[in-house]
Amino acid sequence: MKKNVSVTYLAFLFVGIAQLASCSKADPTDAIIKHTKSMLKIISDNQTDCEKLVDELTAYNEKNREVFRKLKLQAEELEKDMNDDQKRQYQAETMKKLSGTLQASMSAIMEISKKCPDKAARIGILMNFEGIEPGKDEK
């Protein structure tokens, strides 16, 4: 059951990153890669302490919440200006650019899900640039 949760969140992560990256007037792909690599470093640095790992990812998301919010707003704006074919083409190009980062993310999350199964869902949400909602955070 826990493995299925991890796989579900991995799929959610990849879809979320692709949507963020593919839907911004100013191409946010490089920024998304930078943030994803920063979060992967947090995972690597804290892989032996599940509580600290979640705390560090939460702090990173809180620190960058406004950046993530702006990326999502830009995505909404761009969608108004692109037809379906343009969206598909740009998403395909973006996925090519993100492929290495996505593979690294998948490996890291699968590994950390084994070490921290009770935190896998939370880590998946944080890696998807979702951050936390005050009062709705689960630790």
Number of C-alpha atoms within 10 A of each C-alpha: 5 14 13 9 15 25 18 13 22 25 14 16 23 20 14 17 21 20 18 25 28 25 26 20 15 12 17 18 20 13 14 20 19 13 18 20 16 14 21 20 13 18 25 13 13 18 18 13 13 20 13 15 22 22 16 17 24 22 15 18 22 18 12 14 16 11 14 21 14 12 24 18 14 19 21 15 14 17 16 9 10 13 10 9 9 12 17 13 11 17 18 14 12 22 20 11 15 19 14 12 17 21 12 14 21 19 14 16 24 18 15 22 22 14 15 20 18 13 20 25 20 21 26 22 19 21 27 22 27 17 23 17 9 7 6 7 10 10 10
